[in-house]
């Protein structure tokens, strides 16, 4: 199965008390200029895709899911999408919700309901290929919660749940905290992988303020407790000349983690199509060439997937024919695959996710 295992969920709910009924997205009380600019860029991109179905100037949660449903159904490259929940910010000291620092909250109960609903729609589609497509539930539980055990037990009991998602900086999670020991053991026991953001985080103000928490070396702790880990974005920089480039150091870390023939640490290719990361693609390809079987495919949608910056004969050998095909491809899921394929990533990466996700029987 060809899986995009890194797809974010957004919406327009503003009542934090109703997170089980809608996506909570409210950043006005916790803004930074750069994150506001990025949010505007994403909004403009979604508008170009005609996401605003009723043309009221607001992209609703419903409209966003309709876009993703249409993208998966029409995709020629992707069979399944993992939707990612994102738990709120809970104080590491008190375990209490920090509403002001929570800019996005995609609750597990809300997302699970949507996944079930959309999969039911897929089953009603005509044609075997459409019926075989699937949405998966990527849960998120903060270990800082006072009630993390109950929330994690709820998630682990759901057959649709295929991973746990964290953005340590944004969620104020210190992976090295010894208090998370039992959390890690529960993930290991239930064979639930942890998809963890590492490297620069510019989408959330808290991510920029707590960037030290997104250090790939901190993954050593969950790995110690037997957790299978997926490191997002291959730990690559976002901006040349601004972010520290640790691609080779990260690969060495992976080599240490994966000694003995068992892959315990994976990396995903999400957001590598981003125009600012084009500069790093040759280095990522060269560094991982002998270990492409450690990589899994993801888009990081709705982060923009622009084809036009990947210029032929300039950006790592893309041919004019490939460039024209990329630019003519309207479906972002397919465009992302074609961009990576043209750069030299093998198609096998798109199917590797089945080896790491907790796939439902």
CORDAPE-V603954 format. One record per residue. N is the residue number from 0. RES is the residue in one letter. PSI is psi as a letter, one per 40 degrees, with the letter a starting at -180 (* if undefined). OMEGA is omega in whole degrees, 0 to 359 (none if undefined). NEAR is the number of other C-alpha atoms within 8 Angstrom. Layout:
N;RES;PSI;OMEGA;NEAR
N;RES;PSI;OMEGA;NEAR
//
This chain:
0;X;h;180;6
1;X;h;192;10
2;X;h;165;15
3;X;h;187;13
4;X;f;180;12
5;X;g;181;14
6;X;h;184;14
7;X;i;178;10
8;X;h;175;9
9;X;i;181;10
10;X;a;183;13
11;X;f;176;12
12;X;h;181;12
13;X;e;179;7
14;X;h;185;7
15;X;e;179;8
16;X;e;183;4
17;X;f;184;8
18;X;e;178;14
19;X;e;179;9
20;X;e;183;6
21;X;i;173;12
22;X;h;176;17
23;X;h;178;16
24;X;h;181;12
25;X;h;184;11
26;X;e;187;9
27;X;d;181;5
28;X;e;186;6
29;X;f;189;9
30;X;i;163;9
31;X;i;185;7
32;X;d;185;6
33;X;d;181;7
34;X;d;176;12
35;X;d;178;9
36;X;d;179;8
37;X;d;178;9
38;X;d;178;9
39;X;d;179;8
40;X;d;179;8
41;X;d;178;11
42;X;d;180;9
43;X;d;180;8
44;X;d;179;9
45;X;d;177;11
46;X;d;178;10
47;X;d;179;7
48;X;e;178;6
49;X;f;178;7
50;X;d;181;12
51;X;g;188;13
52;X;d;181;6
53;X;e;175;4
54;X;f;177;6
55;X;e;179;5
56;X;e;181;5
57;X;h;176;6
58;X;h;184;12
59;X;i;176;9
60;X;d;179;12
61;X;d;182;7
62;X;d;179;11
63;X;d;179;12
64;X;d;177;8
65;X;d;177;9
66;X;d;182;9
67;X;d;177;8
68;X;d;180;9
69;X;d;180;8
70;X;d;181;11
71;X;d;182;13
72;X;d;184;8
73;X;e;184;7
74;X;h;175;11
75;X;e;185;5
76;X;d;189;8
77;X;h;180;12
78;X;d;186;12
79;X;i;178;13
80;X;h;171;14
81;X;h;174;13
82;X;h;184;15
83;X;h;168;14
84;X;i;173;16
85;X;h;181;13
86;X;i;182;12
87;X;i;174;13
88;X;h;175;13
89;X;h;183;14
90;X;h;176;12
91;X;d;182;9
92;X;d;187;5
93;X;e;183;7
94;X;e;183;10
95;X;i;178;8
96;X;h;173;9
97;X;g;187;10
98;X;d;184;9
99;X;d;182;7
100;X;e;176;8
101;X;h;181;11
102;X;d;179;12
103;X;h;176;12
104;X;h;174;13
105;X;h;188;17
106;X;i;181;13
107;X;d;182;12
108;X;d;178;7
109;X;d;185;13
110;X;d;179;12
111;X;d;177;10
112;X;d;180;8
113;X;d;180;8
114;X;d;179;12
115;X;d;180;8
116;X;d;182;8
117;X;d;177;10
118;X;d;176;10
119;X;d;176;8
120;X;d;179;8
121;X;d;180;12
122;X;d;181;9
123;X;e;180;7
124;X;i;175;8
125;X;i;180;6
126;X;h;184;6
127;X;d;183;6
128;X;d;179;6
129;X;d;180;11
130;X;d;182;11
131;X;e;179;9
132;X;i;191;11
133;X;i;167;9
134;X;h;178;11
135;X;i;185;12
136;X;h;173;15
137;X;h;186;13
138;X;i;176;14
139;X;h;178;13
140;X;h;177;13
141;X;h;177;13
142;X;e;178;8
143;X;e;180;11
144;X;i;170;13
145;X;d;184;7
146;X;f;186;6
147;X;d;182;11
148;X;d;180;7
149;X;d;181;7
150;X;d;179;9
151;X;d;177;9
152;X;d;178;8
153;X;d;182;8
154;X;d;183;10
155;X;d;180;10
156;X;e;182;6
157;X;h;180;7
158;X;d;179;7
159;X;e;183;9
160;X;h;185;13
161;X;e;179;15
162;X;i;171;13
163;X;h;183;12
164;X;h;173;14
165;X;i;162;13
166;X;g;190;12
167;X;d;182;14
168;X;d;183;16
169;X;d;183;13
170;X;e;179;13
171;X;f;181;13
172;X;h;175;13
173;X;h;184;7
174;X;d;183;11
175;X;e;184;7
176;X;h;182;7
177;X;e;179;5
178;X;e;180;5
179;X;e;185;10
180;X;d;182;9
181;X;d;176;7
182;X;d;180;9
183;X;d;181;12
184;X;d;178;11
185;X;d;177;8
186;X;d;181;12
187;X;d;182;13
188;X;d;182;7
189;X;e;179;7
190;X;f;179;9
191;X;h;181;15
192;X;i;178;16
193;X;h;173;13
194;X;h;188;12
195;X;h;175;12
196;X;h;171;11
197;X;i;183;14
198;X;a;184;12
199;X;i;178;12
200;X;h;183;11
201;X;e;185;9
202;X;d;183;8
203;X;h;177;10
204;X;d;180;12
205;X;d;177;11
206;X;d;179;15
207;X;d;182;12
208;X;d;185;7
209;X;f;187;11
210;X;d;180;12
211;X;d;181;6
212;X;e;181;12
213;X;f;180;15
214;X;h;183;10
215;X;d;181;10
216;X;d;180;6
217;X;e;177;10
218;X;e;179;10
219;X;d;183;7
220;X;d;177;9
221;X;d;178;12
222;X;d;179;13
223;X;d;183;7
224;X;e;173;10
225;X;e;180;9
226;X;h;172;16
227;X;h;188;15
228;X;h;172;14
229;X;h;179;12
230;X;h;185;15
231;X;i;170;13
232;X;e;183;14
233;X;f;180;12
234;X;f;185;12
235;X;i;174;11
236;X;i;175;13
237;X;d;184;8
238;X;h;175;8
239;X;h;176;9
240;X;e;180;5
241;X;d;181;5
242;X;i;177;9
243;X;h;181;6
244;X;h;180;6
245;X;f;183;9
246;X;d;182;12
247;X;d;177;7
248;X;d;179;7
249;X;d;179;11
250;X;d;177;10
251;X;d;177;8
252;X;d;178;9
253;X;d;179;10
254;X;d;178;8
255;X;d;182;7
256;X;d;187;10
257;X;f;176;11
258;X;i;177;8
259;X;e;175;4
260;X;e;178;5
261;X;h;179;6
262;X;h;178;9
263;X;d;180;10
264;X;h;178;13
265;X;i;174;13
266;X;i;178;12
267;X;i;184;13
268;X;e;183;13
269;X;i;177;12
270;X;e;177;12
271;X;e;176;10
272;X;e;180;14
273;X;h;187;11
274;X;d;182;8
275;X;e;181;8
276;X;e;181;13
277;X;d;182;11
278;X;d;186;8
279;X;e;185;9
280;X;d;178;11
281;X;d;180;8
282;X;d;178;8
283;X;d;179;10
284;X;d;181;10
285;X;d;183;7
286;X;d;185;10
287;X;e;188;9
288;X;d;181;7
289;X;e;185;5
290;X;f;177;7
291;X;d;179;10
292;X;e;174;8
293;X;e;185;9
294;X;i;174;12
295;X;i;188;15
296;X;h;173;16
297;X;i;180;13
298;X;d;190;17
299;X;e;176;10
300;X;h;14;10
301;X;e;170;8
302;X;h;188;9
303;X;h;176;8
304;X;g;182;12
305;X;h;179;8
306;X;d;189;11
307;X;d;180;8
308;X;e;183;6
309;X;g;190;12
310;X;i;182;9
311;X;i;176;11
312;X;e;180;9
313;X;d;183;8
314;X;g;173;11
315;X;f;167;8
316;X;e;176;9
317;X;h;182;14
318;X;i;177;9
319;X;d;180;8
320;X;d;178;6
321;X;d;181;11
322;X;d;179;14
323;X;d;179;8
324;X;d;179;8
325;X;d;183;12
326;X;d;180;10
327;X;e;183;6
328;X;h;184;9
329;X;d;182;7
330;X;h;182;9
331;X;d;179;9
332;X;d;180;12
333;X;d;180;13
334;X;d;180;14
335;X;d;178;11
336;X;d;183;9
337;X;d;177;10
338;X;d;183;12
339;X;d;178;10
340;X;d;181;10
341;X;d;178;11
342;X;d;178;11
343;X;e;175;7
344;X;h;181;10
345;X;i;180;7
346;X;d;181;7
347;X;d;180;7
348;X;d;184;13
349;X;d;182;11
350;X;e;183;12
351;X;d;185;12
352;X;d;180;13
353;X;d;180;10
354;X;e;186;5
355;X;d;180;8
356;X;i;173;10
357;X;g;187;11
358;X;h;177;7
359;X;i;181;7
360;X;*;none;2
//
